[in-house]
Amino acid sequence: MNKKKLENNIKKFYLHRILSGMFFAVPIMVLFWQENGLSLTEVMLLQSLFAIVTVVLEIPTGYFADVKGRRKTLFYSAVSTSIAISIYSFAESFLHFAIGEVFFALAVSLSSGTLSALVFDSLQDLGRTHEYPKIWGNSIFYGMISLALSNAVGGFIGEVNLRYALFASVPAFLLLIPVALSMEEPRKHKDIVKEGYTQELIRIMKFALVENKKLRWIIIYSGIVYAFNQSALWLYQPYFKLTGLEVAHFGIVFASFQLVSGFSSKYAHSIERKLGQKYSLAMLIILVSASYFLMHHFVYLFSFSFCFIQQFVRGFKKAVVNDYINQLATSNIRATILSLESFASRLLYAAIVPVVGWVADIYTLSQALLILGSTALVSGIVIFAFLRKFKIF
């Protein structure tokens, strides 16, 4: 065991996060799709495709990482990312973009969980597992700063040429390949690939979704909050255009979104302690709905400020709801339950976004926002009633 190389894994992990965050095209992506002839319905279908492929591949790729190793899995993820951005940089049709989305989904699935496992196993070999929360928190911070800066720059690049913003990410994403290859493979301390794994997974799903009513409804509620809140992301750019915001300023606004979400996550538990579980959960769906109603009724230059509400929910929900699930799940199945919550959230999101795009195309963007707000509120109230019935709080 080479301790020096294992220690370098942490530095390379930070570098991986920074390079992954250098996606300059995020603030102008929808405008780029529309410039290439896609409708909002097709844009949302692409996001639905990404979510479905990610969900389908999440467990198999995790199994692959356990069997073949973290380093090799991250290498394949980096290669898939490079292929995806290369396809996107020259894509001109829905089919091209769909192929690119599949490679992006494969890349995310391969790295999801694998980075965490590599870092934790490296620290375990070094006898420093107590540092994991701090290192993971630092990585989120570095990734968000990188994303915020690239978003800010991406808006100005997009003002010149939308495709240039995609080209700008190619060097950073290509560098992920040598970074992954340079990492040291840590030892496996626990073989989770065991006989009867499928049966065990079915047993855990039955426990979470059938036997434990509290867990079931909080997973569904969490999925609804995530799906409706996330659906706004792909409406931001046409909405900003509608309000008269200059494309060059899109990046600055998106950069501010990352900061609001980051601070929301950082102080989520302090806020939750003051509000309590009941009001913290109720607040989430109310804020999501209110943000859509405000965006619908007030369309002016600074209407992007209403989107800060959704960014607050994004950061707060991730920190607080996961904590509630952790309290309801036992240690031996906690990770699987959290993966199940992510699975449910992405499936709900995949079902909602194509409908949102279709409504925006057939009617107006403003009406799509109104329907999103109304549907989110009604759905949230119904599920919240079940949370109260089963005395979640």
Secondary structure as UniProt FT lines:
FT   HELIX           3..20
FT   TURN            24..25
FT   HELIX           26..28
FT   HELIX           29..35
FT   TURN            36..37
FT   HELIX           40..68
FT   HELIX           70..90
FT   HELIX           94..111
FT   TURN            112..113
FT   HELIX           114..126
FT   HELIX           129..131
FT   HELIX           132..160
FT   HELIX           162..167
FT   TURN            168..169
FT   HELIX           170..181
FT   TURN            195..196
FT   HELIX           197..206
FT   HELIX           207..211
FT   HELIX           213..231
FT   HELIX           232..235
FT   HELIX           236..243
FT   HELIX           247..249
FT   HELIX           250..266
FT   HELIX           268..275
FT   HELIX           277..297
FT   TURN            301..302
FT   HELIX           303..306
FT   HELIX           307..328
FT   HELIX           331..333
FT   HELIX           334..362
FT   HELIX           365..389
FT   TURN            390..391
//
